Amino acid sequence: MRLLEEYYTLSNGRTIPKIGFGTAPLKGEEAYQAVRDALDAGYRHIDTAAIYGNEEEVGRAVRDSKIPREKLYITSKLDASIKSYEHAIAAFHESLKRLGMDYLDLYLIHAPWPWNEKFSDHKEGNVAAWRALEKIYKEGLANAIGISNFDPDDIQNILDSGTIVPHVNQIKYHIGHPQKATRELCDRHDILVEAYSPLGRGGVLTDERVVAMAKKHGVTPARLCVRYVLEKGALPLPRSSNPTHIKANADVDFTLSDKDIKTLDSLVIDTIEFGTPKKD
Ligand SMILES: NC(=O)c1ccc[n+]([C@@H]2O[C@H](COP(=O)([O-])OP(=O)(O)OC[C@H]3O[C@@H](n4cnc5c(N)ncnc54)[C@H](OP(=O)(O)O)[C@@H]3O)[C@@H](O)[C@H]2O)c1
């Protein structure tokens, strides 16, 4: 489980554990137990969001684990419908309250548009929300700030109007879904890409080409998916409520050859869409 103890360094010099644990759409006791299991397995990076409705359970699981807060990395996200400065500040404090924490490691704008208005234009609102995140960051209430589901146009909007370059963009990223244009822009500005749905919500695990490659390496398709994201310099956020899967998903201390990566890079795999438009 060596990878659970490794870190990426963000553009602001802060470190972030290389593998995070996803918590959507887990709720209630299932969310609580999954986070406890992940912490027991050695994960120290937990990804939640206001809209997941599980911040209270995440906070309780963290406290019950007795792991010191400073040893953990906690991310939450501003509800995608909030596009004003004042509401964004208030929502951040509500998240802190639900989590029972006095700071976050990372706070993200969940999406550039409300979920019920996908791909609509909220450039002004995103700049207003970003100003709020910048204030939160400057006050030391979040150690890093970022965006999620932002495509190149939406990223450029923040680059043009903000004073801080986002530290992270959390996007749907997995074998067969490379999001090349977004990835290139993020790399150019040293914005770390966090990979949500790194297993394609399970949809990549049955692809016969992925299954064959996993077999060749003597690993499960899930472990191959997580390793691939790491080989691409992105940060996987696998989610599971099965303790065996939780452990196995972080057991990725093996390497893929350049040829294998090229083969995986060439795949196109359609899985459930959460929001990120397919731009490739
Ligand atoms: N920013 C955003 O807009 C956004 C959107 C979506 C997700 N996310 C974040 O990213 C996290 C992960 O994404 P996701 O939940 O969509 O999908 P995912 O992690 O790609 O896949 C989760 C699914 O894979 C299964 N699974 C996990 N490990 C497995 C294994 N070793 N073998 C077989 N099946 C396995 C899980 O079932 P079991 O429980 O049975 O293992 C579950 O059905 C979320 O929880 C959330 O934190 C963010």
PDBQT file of the ligand as one rigid body, heavy atoms in Angstrom, charges set to zero:
ROOT
HETATM    1  N1  LIG A 301     -16.684  16.209  -9.165  1.00  0.00    +0.000 N 
HETATM    2  C1  LIG A 301     -17.692  15.513  -9.657  1.00  0.00    +0.000 C 
HETATM    3  O1  LIG A 301     -18.589  16.045 -10.340  1.00  0.00    +0.000 OA
HETATM    4  C2  LIG A 301     -17.757  14.034  -9.381  1.00  0.00    +0.000 A 
HETATM    5  C3  LIG A 301     -18.640  13.223 -10.137  1.00  0.00    +0.000 A 
HETATM    6  C4  LIG A 301     -18.633  11.855  -9.860  1.00  0.00    +0.000 A 
HETATM    7  C5  LIG A 301     -17.791  11.330  -8.876  1.00  0.00    +0.000 A 
HETATM    8  N2  LIG A 301     -16.972  12.148  -8.157  1.00  0.00    +0.000 N 
HETATM    9  C6  LIG A 301     -16.062  11.617  -7.096  1.00  0.00    +0.000 C 
HETATM   10  O2  LIG A 301     -15.301  10.536  -7.606  1.00  0.00    +0.000 OA
HETATM   11  C7  LIG A 301     -15.558   9.374  -6.808  1.00  0.00    +0.000 C 
HETATM   12  C8  LIG A 301     -15.432   8.107  -7.630  1.00  0.00    +0.000 C 
HETATM   13  O3  LIG A 301     -16.254   8.122  -8.765  1.00  0.00    +0.000 OA
HETATM   14  P1  LIG A 301     -17.554   7.195  -8.917  1.00  0.00    +0.000 P 
HETATM   15  O4  LIG A 301     -18.103   6.910  -7.568  1.00  0.00    +0.000 OA
HETATM   16  O5  LIG A 301     -18.414   7.851  -9.924  1.00  0.00    +0.000 OA
HETATM   17  O6  LIG A 301     -17.042   5.877  -9.616  1.00  0.00    +0.000 OA
HETATM   18  P2  LIG A 301     -15.822   4.849  -9.598  1.00  0.00    +0.000 P 
HETATM   19  O7  LIG A 301     -14.962   5.041  -8.403  1.00  0.00    +0.000 OA
HETATM   20  O8  LIG A 301     -15.218   4.929 -10.948  1.00  0.00    +0.000 OA
HETATM   21  O9  LIG A 301     -16.589   3.463  -9.497  1.00  0.00    +0.000 OA
HETATM   22  C9  LIG A 301     -17.325   3.070  -8.379  1.00  0.00    +0.000 C 
HETATM   23  C10 LIG A 301     -17.981   1.719  -8.691  1.00  0.00    +0.000 C 
HETATM   24  O10 LIG A 301     -16.958   0.739  -8.928  1.00  0.00    +0.000 OA
HETATM   25  C11 LIG A 301     -17.177  -0.377  -8.063  1.00  0.00    +0.000 C 
HETATM   26  N3  LIG A 301     -15.867  -0.866  -7.626  1.00  0.00    +0.000 N 
HETATM   27  C12 LIG A 301     -14.960  -0.182  -6.875  1.00  0.00    +0.000 A 
HETATM   28  N4  LIG A 301     -13.865  -0.928  -6.689  1.00  0.00    +0.000 NA
HETATM   29  C13 LIG A 301     -14.080  -2.109  -7.319  1.00  0.00    +0.000 A 
HETATM   30  C14 LIG A 301     -13.297  -3.289  -7.450  1.00  0.00    +0.000 A 
HETATM   31  N5  LIG A 301     -12.074  -3.384  -6.922  1.00  0.00    +0.000 N 
HETATM   32  N6  LIG A 301     -13.834  -4.320  -8.161  1.00  0.00    +0.000 NA
HETATM   33  C15 LIG A 301     -15.072  -4.221  -8.714  1.00  0.00    +0.000 A 
HETATM   34  N7  LIG A 301     -15.854  -3.133  -8.610  1.00  0.00    +0.000 NA
HETATM   35  C16 LIG A 301     -15.361  -2.077  -7.911  1.00  0.00    +0.000 A 
HETATM   36  C17 LIG A 301     -17.988   0.148  -6.899  1.00  0.00    +0.000 C 
HETATM   37  O11 LIG A 301     -18.793  -0.883  -6.356  1.00  0.00    +0.000 OA
HETATM   38  P3  LIG A 301     -18.500  -1.506  -4.877  1.00  0.00    +0.000 P 
HETATM   39  O12 LIG A 301     -18.954  -0.474  -3.892  1.00  0.00    +0.000 OA
HETATM   40  O13 LIG A 301     -19.319  -2.746  -4.871  1.00  0.00    +0.000 OA
HETATM   41  O14 LIG A 301     -17.037  -1.788  -4.776  1.00  0.00    +0.000 OA
HETATM   42  C18 LIG A 301     -18.851   1.196  -7.588  1.00  0.00    +0.000 C 
HETATM   43  O15 LIG A 301     -19.990   0.595  -8.163  1.00  0.00    +0.000 OA
HETATM   44  C19 LIG A 301     -16.950   9.646  -6.232  1.00  0.00    +0.000 C 
HETATM   45  O16 LIG A 301     -17.265   8.811  -5.169  1.00  0.00    +0.000 OA
HETATM   46  C20 LIG A 301     -16.840  11.110  -5.902  1.00  0.00    +0.000 C 
HETATM   47  O17 LIG A 301     -16.120  11.304  -4.698  1.00  0.00    +0.000 OA
HETATM   48  C21 LIG A 301     -16.934  13.482  -8.412  1.00  0.00    +0.000 A 
ENDROOT
TORSDOF 0
